[in-house]
């Protein structure tokens, strides 16, 4: 749950893209299989995209933030 909290912005941003990708990937499946697999695949793709985004986009910027913190002198 903590990790999902860390990648929550990515979950929000990429859920639409994941839905579109899964819809296109499931076009050839019969309707009974498509509607059974669709929610699980959409969730898995969303988490995968959000985790990749966190790892390769957000973390480098978070590391840079430490360099530019302002420390007040006395």
C-alpha positions, 0 to 999 in steps of 0.5 A, spaced: 500 500 500 505 504 501 508 503 494 502 504 491 501 511 495 508 513 492 506 511 485 499 514 485 500 520 481 502 515 475 496 511 477 492 517 476 496 519 469 496 513 466 490 509 467 487 512 461 492 510 457 492 503 460 485 502 458 486 504 451 492 499 450 488 494 453 482 495 449 486 494 443 489 488 445 483 485 447 479 486 441 480 479 438 478 475 444 471 473 445 466 477 449 466 472 455 474 472 456 474 479 454 470 482 460 473 477 465 480 479 463 479 486 462 479 489 469 485 485 471 489 487 465 488 494 465 490 494 473 496 491 471 498 495 465 496 501 469 501 499 475 506 497 470 506 504 467 506 508 473 512 504 476 516 505 470 514 512 470 516 513 478 523 509 477 525 513 470 522 520 471 520 522 478 526 519 482 531 522 478 528 529 479 527 527 487 534 526 487 536 533 484 531 536 489 536 534 494 542 538 491 538 545 490 535 545 497 536 552 501 539 551 508 539 558 512 545 560 515 545 563 522 
